[in-house]
Amino acid sequence: MFTKILIANRGEIACRIIKTARRMGIATVAVYSDADARAPFVQMADEAVHIGPSPAAQSYLVAEKIIDACKATGAEAVHPGYGFLSERTSFAEALAKEGIAFIGPPVNAIAAMGDKIESKKLAMEAGVNVVPGFVGEIEDTEHAVRISDEIGYPVMMKASAGGGGKGMRLAYSEQDVREGFDAVKREGLNSFGDDRVFIEKFILNPRHIEIQILGDQHGNILYLNERECSIQRRHQKVVEEAPSPFVTPKMRQAMGEQCVALARAVGYYSAGTVELIVSGADPSGESFYFLEMNTRLQVEHPVTECITGIDLVEQMIRVAYGEKLAMTQADIGIDGWAIENRVYAEDPYRGFLPSTGRLTRYRPPSSASPTLPPEGEDFNPPPLGEVARSAGGGLRGINGIRVDDGVEEGGKVSMFYDPMIAKLITWGKTRDEAADKQIAALDRFEIEGLGHNIDFVSAIMQHPRFRSGELTTGFIAEEYPDGFTGAPASADLIRKLCAIAGVVATSNSERARHIDGQLGDNLAAIRHWQVAIDKQKHDVTVHNGQITVDGQQMELQTDYVPGARMVHARADGEALAVKLARSGSGFRMTTRGASHAVTCLPAHVAPLSAHMIEKIPPDLSKFLICPMPGLITAVHVGVGDKVEAGQPLAIIEAMKMENILRAEKSGTVKSVNAKAGDSLAVDAIILEME
């Protein structure tokens, strides 16, 4: 077995690989850029080598620097993770020339299947169903328009070397092609060093299913069941699960055998994923089309590990060393259900705008859940320090909760890399159990300092359509057409939050009352509160351990102490974890996929609040404001230009994705304050309208 391997990647996947290698007794080498000098993966590895500036094109994408690091440290093999150099044939070839093993598939398989254009040609020759489209070289925008007209709208434009949702644009019209084609080329070049684009028919109401395959260098190839990856936003996966609630045993076998045959045709070994699409228009529901093959480990690999018990990273290392697979197809079963939510640095309340900044607070969820105490005993919530991180707690984490991350409190999420903060994986005996564990764990996942999507993915876990398994890639657009404002809260949940708010207000009041001289002498205890949640007022009393909300008594146990930012509670038998944060004169309570504005006023003072004047925010509608930190790549208008609502005004790039900023209304450009090449902070003014 290898004695030392180098990980040519960063973040959570580098941490993930290091943990498995450590368990196997293999020493590890990390490589890092300026931005990652203090990252957890650098500290975890046995050795670390600096390879350049923060931009990936000057560090993680420079093969020569990776090879030099191998030579300097004596690393015998390289695991590329995913993204970056993981599907570069030139990188695998360069390693081979230096006698360094590549922990991945053979070069010919990467060339044949990693290139989306060539892989489609190969699939067609092998008799595999493929999505109709144009798989040749596209010369320019005009050529792209002609091709799209011939295929018929809608069409999907994809970077040939793309992946991870980057370098993709959906076009419903000629105008969409003209606006998006060059952007796809740029994203492909910036992220993958390849600006080739192909165009295919967009299948309406599709489900995105993928088959995990695993092969060795002795001709053995297995399929490790399927993953459902239909819930996506901007073609970026958000939720993944295994198995799929849609796939039947007959369909699973047909998909698996076809994918194995395709892999065998190119002599594939190592871990790989064949992505398939199922049309919602097919009456049988069992027709599927080949989309592409990813010749690497996938972000969502943990859900497959959870239901099969197979460590894919370990298998990749063993296969690269030349070992035979220790299992056969008959050994591959399905045990339970696993769901993965990607926790992104983005603000769903502001149109999912990317968010960068420092993690002023980062506390992954505890693996345990509060339980009702035995009769007569006090309520004892679980310790916050026990975290089920990566393979350290086993493939299923601890109690079915696993966190794969590569950040820590005080670290930064920068604009240079992918916006994913962590992956939360839960396992249960049933799909509902796995989803319920997601909701509970997300409530206890504390992130402050930047925007994140925890509320959003929690809302998905609770959504009736998700729970029924009726998924398509249009799920998010269809269920949240007007954006995300938080998961709807039932009257029962609001009632429980009112009770918790009353306890918080009473505890804080009691603390102040017992601090000598803080609020005067002989201050009477406050027991009666007016609690306003999202501006809806409720009457709450807290006295001698008895709590009433709008006249109804409630059983409540909490662990709250003044100053706490998380409350674990049992309200009428239901376990709740509620995050607390100061906000102006009140605070915010966040749980169950929504953040609620809360004020607590003594009941005798509350009537006076009606006389307070509410501050009216300024009108900013005439300004085009930068929605996120990023780089301006284009400004399409100048002073004096007349614009119409919906017209593109500027393009900003953040986290390797281009975002088109459009006019909200018609008008004339009064001034332009930014130009292409400028790096702007969030809320910077790009231009002003008359």
C-alpha positions in Angstrom: 0.0 0.0 0.0 1.1 3.6 -0.5 2.9 5.1 2.4 2.2 8.8 1.4 -0.3 10.5 -0.8 -0.8 14.1 -1.9 -4.3 15.7 -2.1 -4.5 18.1 -5.0 -7.5 19.9 -3.6 -8.8 21.9 -0.8 -11.7 22.4 1.7 -14.0 19.7 2.8 -12.9 17.1 0.2 -9.3 17.4 1.3 -10.4 16.9 4.9 -12.5 13.9 3.8 -9.6 12.2 2.0 -7.1 12.9 4.8 -9.4 11.2 7.4 -9.7 8.0 5.3 -6.0 8.0 4.5 -5.1 8.4 8.2 -7.4 5.4 9.1 -5.5 3.4 6.5 -2.2 4.3 8.0 -1.2 6.5 5.0 0.6 9.8 5.5 -0.8 12.8 3.7 0.4 16.0 2.0 -1.8 19.1 1.5 -1.2 21.8 -1.0 -2.6 25.3 -0.4 -2.9 28.8 -1.8 -2.5 32.1 0.0 -6.3 32.1 0.8 -6.1 28.7 2.4 -2.9 29.2 4.5 -4.8 28.7 7.8 -7.5 26.3 6.5 -8.3 23.1 8.5 -7.1 20.7 5.8 -3.7 22.3 5.9 -3.5 21.7 9.7 -4.8 18.1 9.4 -2.3 16.9 6.8 1.0 15.5 7.9 2.8 17.9 5.6 1.7 21.0 3.6 3.2 22.8 0.6 2.4 26.3 -0.4 1.6 26.5 -4.2 0.8 30.1 -5.0 -1.7 33.0 -4.9 -5.4 32.7 -4.1 -6.8 32.4 -7.7 -7.1 28.7 -8.6 -5.6 29.4 -12.1 -2.4 30.4 -10.3 -2.3 27.6 -7.7 -4.6 24.6 -7.7 -4.9 24.4 -11.5 -1.1 24.5 -12.1 -0.1 20.9 -12.6 3.6 21.6 -12.4 3.3 23.0 -8.9 1.4 19.9 -7.7 4.1 17.6 -9.2 6.9 19.7 -7.7 5.2 19.3 -4.3 5.1 15.5 -4.8 8.8 15.4 -5.5 9.6 17.6 -2.6 7.7 15.5 -0.1 8.1 12.0 -1.6 4.4 11.5 -2.2 3.8 8.3 -4.2 0.3 9.1 -5.4 -2.1 12.0 -5.9 -5.8 12.1 -5.1 -7.4 14.9 -7.1 -10.7 15.1 -5.2 -13.3 16.8 -7.5 -13.0 19.9 -9.7 -9.7 21.5 -10.4 -7.4 18.9 -12.0 -9.5 15.8 -11.3 -10.5 15.3 -15.0 -7.5 16.7 -16.8 -5.8 14.1 -18.9 -2.7 16.2 -19.2 -2.4 16.1 -15.4 -2.8 12.3 -15.2 -0.2 11.9 -18.0 2.3 14.2 -16.4 2.0 12.2 -13.1 2.6 9.0 -15.0 5.7 10.4 -16.6 7.1 11.2 -13.2 6.2 7.7 -11.8 3.5 9.1 -9.5 0.2 7.2 -9.3 -3.0 8.9 -10.1 -5.8 7.9 -7.7 -8.5 7.9 -10.4 -9.4 6.3 -13.7 -7.0 5.6 -16.6 -6.1 8.5 -19.0 -8.0 7.0 -21.9 -11.2 6.8 -19.9 -10.8 10.5 -18.7 -10.3 11.5 -22.3 -13.3 9.5 -23.6 -15.8 10.2 -20.8 -14.5 13.4 -19.1 -15.1 15.4 -22.3 -18.8 15.8 -22.6 -18.8 16.1 -26.4 -16.6 13.0 -26.9 -18.5 11.0 -24.3 -21.8 11.6 -26.1 -20.3 10.3 -29.3 -19.0 7.2 -27.6 -22.4 6.6 -25.9 -24.2 6.8 -29.2 -21.8 4.4 -30.8 -22.4 2.0 -27.9 -26.2 2.2 -28.4 -26.9 4.2 -25.3 -29.8 6.6 -25.4 -28.6 10.2 -25.4 -30.4 13.5 -25.2 -30.8 15.0 -28.8 -28.4 17.7 -29.5 -25.3 19.0 -31.4 -22.1 17.4 -30.2 -19.6 19.0 -32.7 -17.6 22.2 -32.5 -19.6 25.4 -32.2 -17.9 28.2 -34.0 -19.5 31.3 -32.5 -22.8 32.8 -31.2 -24.4 32.9 -34.7 -23.6 29.2 -35.1 -25.1 28.5 -31.6 -28.3 30.3 -32.6 -28.7 28.3 -35.8 -28.1 25.0 -33.9 -30.6 26.0 -31.2 -33.2 26.9 -33.8 -32.8 23.4 -35.4 -33.0 21.5 -32.1 -36.0 23.5 -30.9 -36.3 25.5 -27.7 -35.7 25.1 -24.8 -32.0 24.1 -25.1 -29.2 23.7 -22.7 -25.7 25.2 -23.4 -22.9 23.4 -21.6 -19.2 23.9 -21.3 -17.6 20.7 -22.6 -15.3 20.4 -19.6 -17.8 21.7 -17.2 -19.1 20.3 -13.9 -20.6 21.3 -10.6 -23.2 23.5 -12.3 -20.6 25.9 -13.7 -20.6 26.7 -17.4 -24.3 26.0 -18.0 -27.2 28.2 -19.4 -30.8 27.3 -20.2 -32.1 29.1 -23.2 -35.8 29.5 -24.1 -35.3 31.8 -27.0 -32.7 33.2 -29.5 -32.2 36.2 -27.2 -31.2 33.8 -24.3 -28.6 32.1 -26.6 -27.1 35.4 -27.6 -26.9 36.6 -24.0 -25.6 33.3 -22.6 -23.4 31.6 -25.1 -20.3 33.8 -24.5 -20.9 33.6 -20.7 -20.8 29.8 -20.9 -17.5 30.0 -22.9 -16.0 32.3 -20.3 -17.1 30.2 -17.3 -15.7 27.1 -19.0 -12.4 28.8 -19.7 -12.1 30.4 -16.2 -13.1 27.3 -14.2 -11.8 24.4 -16.4 -9.4 25.9 -18.9 -11.6 24.9 -21.9 -14.0 27.2 -23.7 -15.7 24.6 -25.9 -19.5 24.4 -25.7 -22.1 21.9 -26.8 -25.9 22.3 -27.0 -28.6 19.8 -26.4 -32.4 19.6 -26.0 -33.6 20.5 -22.6 -35.9 17.7 -21.3 -39.0 19.1 -19.7 -39.9 18.0 -16.2 -36.8 15.9 -15.8 -35.5 14.0 -12.9 -31.7 13.8 -12.5 -30.6 10.3 -11.5 -27.0 9.2 -11.3 -25.4 5.8 -11.0 -22.3 5.3 -8.9 -19.8 2.9 -10.5 -16.7 1.3 -9.0 -14.1 -0.7 -10.9 -10.6 -2.2 -10.4 -7.7 -2.7 -12.8 -8.5 -6.4 -13.2 -11.7 -5.9 -15.2 -14.3 -5.9 -12.3 -16.9 -3.1 -12.5 -19.8 -2.7 -10.2 -22.7 -0.3 -9.9 -23.4 0.9 -6.3 -27.1 1.9 -6.8 -28.4 5.3 -7.7 -28.6 8.8 -6.3 -31.5 11.2 -6.8 -30.1 14.7 -7.5 -33.1 16.4 -9.0 -33.3 19.4 -6.5 -31.0 21.9 -8.1 -30.7 25.7 -8.4 -29.0 27.2 -11.5 -28.0 23.6 -12.3 -26.1 23.3 -9.1 -27.2 20.4 -6.9 -28.7 21.4 -3.5 -30.2 18.1 -2.1 -29.1 14.6 -2.9 -30.4 11.3 -1.6 -29.9 7.6 -2.0 -31.7 5.6 -3.1 -34.1 7.5 -5.3 -37.8 7.5 -4.2 -38.6 7.1 -7.9 -36.4 4.3 -9.2 -37.8 0.8 -9.2 -35.6 -2.4 -8.8 -36.2 -3.2 -12.4 -35.1 0.3 -13.5 -32.2 0.3 -11.1 -30.8 -2.9 -12.7 -31.3 -1.6 -16.2 -29.6 1.7 -15.4 -26.8 0.0 -13.6 -26.0 -2.6 -16.2 -26.1 0.0 -19.0 -23.7 2.2 -17.1 -21.3 -0.7 -16.3 -21.3 -1.6 -20.0 -20.5 2.0 -21.0 -17.6 2.0 -18.4 -16.4 -1.3 -19.6 -16.2 0.0 -23.2 -13.5 2.4 -22.1 -11.7 0.2 -19.7 -12.8 2.2 -16.7 -11.5 1.7 -13.2 -11.8 3.7 -9.9 -14.9 5.5 -8.8 -17.0 7.3 -11.3 -20.6 8.5 -11.9 -22.8 8.2 -14.9 -25.5 10.9 -14.9 -28.9 10.2 -16.4 -32.0 12.1 -17.0 -35.6 10.7 -16.9 -38.3 12.6 -18.8 -41.4 13.5 -16.9 -43.3 13.3 -20.2 -42.6 9.5 -20.6 -45.8 7.6 -19.7 -43.9 4.6 -18.4 -41.6 6.7 -16.3 -38.8 4.3 -16.9 -37.1 5.7 -20.0 -33.7 7.4 -19.3 -31.1 9.2 -21.3 -27.3 9.4 -20.8 -26.2 13.0 -19.9 -22.5 12.7 -19.1 -20.0 10.8 -17.1 -17.9 12.3 -14.3 -14.6 10.4 -14.1 -14.0 11.3 -10.5 -15.5 11.3 -7.0 -18.8 13.3 -6.7 -19.6 15.8 -4.0 -22.6 13.7 -3.1 -20.7 10.4 -2.6 -21.5 10.2 1.1 -25.1 9.2 0.6 -23.9 6.2 -1.4 -21.5 5.3 1.4 -24.2 5.5 4.0 -26.5 3.0 2.2 -23.8 0.6 1.1 -21.3 0.8 3.9 -18.5 1.2 1.3 -15.8 3.9 1.8 -15.4 5.2 -1.8 -12.2 7.1 -1.0 -10.6 3.9 0.5 -11.7 1.9 -2.6 -10.2 4.5 -4.9 -6.8 4.3 -3.1 -6.8 0.5 -3.1 -7.7 0.3 -6.8 -5.0 2.8 -7.7 -2.5 0.6 -5.8 -3.6 -2.3 -8.0 -5.8 -4.3 -5.5 -8.9 -6.2 -6.7 -12.3 -5.2 -5.4 -13.2 -7.2 -2.3 -16.9 -7.3 -3.2 -19.1 -8.5 -6.1 -22.3 -7.1 -7.5 -24.3 -9.5 -5.3 -22.7 -7.9 -2.2 -24.1 -4.5 -3.0 -27.3 -3.9 -1.1 -29.4 -0.9 0.1 -29.5 -0.4 3.9 -31.8 2.5 4.9 -31.9 5.9 3.4 -29.5 8.9 3.2 -30.0 12.5 2.4 -27.3 15.2 1.9 -27.9 19.0 2.0 -25.3 21.3 0.8 -24.8 24.3 3.1 -23.9 27.2 0.8 -22.6 30.7 1.5 -25.5 32.4 -0.1 -28.5 34.4 1.0 -31.8 32.8 0.0 -33.7 35.8 1.5 -32.0 38.0 -1.1 -32.4 35.9 -4.2 -29.6 33.4 -3.3 -26.9 36.0 -3.8 -23.4 34.7 -3.1 -22.1 35.7 0.3 -18.4 36.0 1.3 -16.8 36.9 4.6 -15.6 35.6 7.9 -17.3 32.9 9.9 -17.7 34.8 13.2 -19.6 31.7 14.5 -19.5 28.2 13.2 -20.9 25.4 15.2 -22.0 22.2 13.3 -24.9 20.3 14.9 -24.4 18.0 17.8 -25.0 14.4 16.9 -27.5 13.8 19.7 -31.1 15.0 20.0 -32.9 16.3 23.1 -35.1 13.7 24.7 -37.7 13.9 27.4 -36.2 13.4 30.8 -37.4 10.6 33.0 -40.2 11.5 35.5 -38.9 13.8 38.2 -35.5 14.6 36.5 -34.3 17.9 35.1 -34.1 18.5 31.3 -30.6 18.0 30.1 -29.9 19.0 26.5 -27.1 17.4 24.5 -23.5 18.7 24.6 -22.8 21.2 21.8 -19.2 20.0 21.4 -20.0 16.5 20.1 -19.9 16.8 16.4 -20.2 14.0 13.8 -17.6 15.2 11.3 -16.7 13.3 8.2 -15.4 9.7 8.5 -14.3 10.3 12.1 -17.7 9.1 13.3 -18.0 6.4 10.6 -19.6 6.6 7.2 -23.0 7.3 8.9 -21.5 9.8 11.4 -22.9 9.5 14.9 -26.5 8.6 15.4 -27.0 8.9 11.7 -25.7 12.5 11.5 -22.5 13.3 9.5 -21.0 16.7 8.7 -18.3 16.9 6.0 -16.7 20.3 6.1 -13.4 22.1 5.6 -13.9 25.4 7.6 -13.7 26.5 11.1 -14.9 29.4 13.3 -12.8 32.5 12.4 -12.0 31.4 8.9 -13.1 33.1 5.7 -15.2 32.1 2.8 -13.6 33.8 -0.1 -14.7 34.8 -3.6 -12.1 32.6 -5.2 -13.6 29.2 -4.7 -16.9 27.3 -4.6 -19.5 28.7 -2.1 -20.1 25.4 -0.3 -19.4 25.7 3.5 -20.3 22.1 4.5 -22.3 19.0 3.7 -24.9 17.7 6.1 -25.6 14.0 5.7 -28.2 12.1 7.6 -29.1 8.4 7.6 -32.2 6.7 8.7 -34.0 3.4 8.3 -36.6 5.2 6.2 -36.7 8.3 4.0 -38.9 10.2 6.5 -36.5 9.4 9.3 -33.5 10.7 7.3 -35.5 13.9 6.5 -36.6 14.4 10.1 -32.9 14.1 11.2 -32.0 16.8 8.6 -34.6 19.2 10.0 -33.4 18.7 13.6 -29.7 19.0 12.7 -30.2 22.1 10.6 -31.9 23.8 13.5 -28.8 23.2 15.5 -26.3 24.3 12.8 -25.0 27.7 13.8 -23.4 30.0 11.2 -22.9 33.7 11.6 -20.9 36.3 9.7 -22.2 35.6 6.2 -25.4 34.6 4.5 -26.2 30.8 4.3 -29.0 28.6 3.1 -29.8 26.6 6.2 -33.4 27.9 6.4 -33.9 27.1 2.8 -32.8 23.5 2.8 -34.8 23.0 6.0 -37.8 24.3 4.2 -37.3 21.8 1.4 -37.0 19.0 3.9 -40.4 20.0 5.3 -42.1 20.6 1.9 -45.0 18.3 1.2 -43.9 17.8 -2.4 -40.4 16.7 -1.2 -41.9 14.4 1.4 -44.0 12.7 -1.3 -40.9 12.2 -3.5 -42.5 14.1 -6.5 -39.2 15.7 -7.6 -37.9 17.3 -10.8 -35.0 19.7 -11.6 -37.6 22.5 -11.7 -38.6 21.9 -8.0 -37.1 25.1 -6.6 -38.3 27.4 -9.5 -41.8 25.9 -9.3 -42.2 25.9 -5.6 -40.5 29.2 -4.9 -41.3 31.3 -8.0 -41.3 34.6 -6.0 -38.2 33.8 -4.0 -37.7 32.4 -0.5 -39.2 34.1 2.5 -38.9 31.3 5.0 -40.7 28.1 5.7 -44.4 28.6 6.7 -44.9 28.3 10.4 -47.9 26.6 11.8 -50.0 28.3 14.5 -48.8 25.6 16.9 -45.1 26.4 16.2 -45.8 30.1 16.7 -47.5 29.4 20.0 -44.4 27.4 21.2 -42.0 30.1 20.1 -44.1 32.6 22.0 -43.7 30.5 25.2 -39.9 30.3 24.6 -39.7 34.0 24.0 -41.6 34.6 27.3 -39.1 32.5 29.1 -36.2 34.3 27.5 -37.6 37.7 28.4 -38.4 36.6 31.9 -34.9 35.2 32.5 -33.2 38.3 31.1 -35.5 40.5 33.3 -34.7 38.4 36.4 -31.0 38.7 35.7 -31.2 42.5 35.4 -33.3 42.7 38.5 -30.7 41.0 40.6 -27.7 43.1 39.5 -27.3 45.7 42.2 -27.9 49.2 41.0 -28.5 48.3 37.4 -32.2 49.2 37.2 -32.9 50.7 40.6 -34.1 49.3 43.9 -37.2 47.1 44.6 -37.9 46.5 40.9 -40.9 44.3 40.6 -40.6 41.0 38.7 -42.2 41.0 35.3 -44.4 38.0 34.6 -46.8 39.2 32.0 -45.6 39.9 28.5 -46.8 41.0 25.1 -44.8 38.9 22.6 -44.9 40.0 19.0 -43.7 37.5 16.4 -43.6 38.7 12.9 -45.8 41.7 14.1 -48.5 39.3 15.4 -49.1 40.0 19.1 -49.7 37.3 21.7 -50.3 37.4 25.5 -47.7 35.4 27.5 -47.4 34.8 31.2 -44.6 33.1 33.0 -45.1 32.5 36.7 -44.1 29.8 39.2 -43.1 27.4 36.4 -46.5 27.9 34.7 -46.6 29.3 31.2 -49.7 30.4 29.3 -49.9 31.7 25.7 -53.1 33.6 24.8 -54.7 32.0 27.9 -53.7 28.4 27.1 -51.3 26.6 29.4 -48.2 24.9 27.9 -45.7 22.4 29.2 -42.2 23.8 28.5 -38.7 22.9 29.5 -35.7 24.8 28.3 -31.9 25.1 29.0 -31.9 28.9 28.4 -29.6 31.1 30.4 -29.2 34.8 29.8 -26.8 35.5 26.9 -27.3 32.1 25.3 -27.6 32.1 21.5 -29.2 28.7 21.2 -32.2 27.3 23.2 -33.0 23.6 23.4 -36.5 23.1 24.5 -39.3 20.6 25.0 -42.6 22.3 24.2 -45.7 20.2 24.7 -43.5 17.1 24.1 -41.9 18.4 20.9 -38.1 18.9 20.8 -37.1 22.3 19.4 -33.7 23.9 18.9 -34.1 27.7 18.5 -31.3 30.1 17.6 -31.4 33.6 19.2 -29.8 36.7 17.8 -30.2 40.4 18.9 -31.9 42.6 16.3 -32.5 46.2 17.2 -34.8 46.5 20.2 -35.8 42.9 19.9 -34.3 39.6 18.7 -34.7 37.0 16.0 -35.7 33.4 16.6 -34.7 30.9 13.9 -36.0 27.4 13.7 -37.7 25.0 11.3 -36.5 26.8 8.2 -37.5 30.4 9.1 -36.3 33.4 11.0 -38.8 35.3 13.0 -38.7 38.9 14.2 -39.6 39.0 17.9 -40.2 41.7 20.5 -41.2 41.2 24.1 -42.7 44.1 26.0 -44.0 44.1 29.6 -47.8 44.0 29.2 -48.3 47.3 31.0 -45.8 49.0 28.7 -47.0 47.5 25.4 -49.8 50.0 24.7 -47.3 52.8 24.6 -45.5 51.2 21.6 -48.4 52.2 19.4 -47.2 55.8 19.7 -43.8 55.1 18.3 -42.9 56.3 14.8 -41.7 53.6 12.4 -38.6 54.6 10.5 -39.2 54.6 6.7 -36.2 53.2 4.7 -34.8 55.4 1.9 -35.8 54.8 -1.8 -32.9 53.1 -3.6 -34.9 52.0 -6.7 -33.0 54.4 -8.9 -29.6 52.8 -8.2 -28.1 49.6 -9.5 -26.5 48.3 -6.4 -23.9 45.5 -6.3 -25.7 42.6 -4.7 -22.5 40.7 -3.7 -18.7 41.1 -3.4 -17.3 40.4 -6.9 -15.6 41.4 -10.1 -17.3 43.5 -12.7 -16.7 41.8 -16.0 -18.9 44.1 -18.2 -21.0 47.2 -18.1 -23.4 47.4 -21.0 -24.6 51.0 -20.8 -23.3 54.5 -20.6 -24.4 57.9 -19.4 -27.5 59.1 -21.3 -28.5 55.6 -22.5 -32.2 54.8 -22.3 -32.9 51.3 -20.9 -36.0 49.1 -20.6 -37.1 46.9 -17.7 -35.3 43.6 -17.8 -32.4 44.9 -20.0 -28.9 43.7 -19.0 -26.9 46.5 -17.4 -23.8 44.8 -16.0 -22.2 41.4 -15.3 -20.6 40.6 -12.0 -18.5 37.4 -11.4 -18.5 35.9 -7.9 -17.3 32.4 -6.9 -16.7 31.4 -10.6 -20.3 32.2 -11.6 -21.4 35.1 -13.8 -24.5 37.0 -12.7 -26.4 39.3 -15.1 -27.7 42.5 -13.4 -30.9 43.8 -15.1 -32.9 47.0 -15.0 -35.8 46.8 -12.7 -37.7 49.6 -14.6 -37.3 51.8 -17.6 -35.3 55.0 -17.4 -32.2 56.9 -18.5 -28.7 56.3 -17.1 -27.6 59.4 -15.1 -24.1 58.2 -14.0 -21.9 55.1 -14.1 -19.6 54.5 -11.2 -18.0 51.2 -12.1 -16.2 49.7 -15.1 -15.1 46.2 -16.2 -12.2 45.0 -14.0 -13.4 46.7 -10.8 -13.7 44.7 -7.6 -16.8 45.9 -5.7 -18.1 45.3 -2.2 -21.7 44.4 -1.5 -24.1 47.4 -1.8 -21.6 49.4 -3.9 -23.4 51.7 -6.4 -22.7 50.6 -10.0 -24.9 53.2 -11.7 -27.7 55.7 -11.1 -30.8 56.2 -13.2 -32.6 59.5 -13.8 
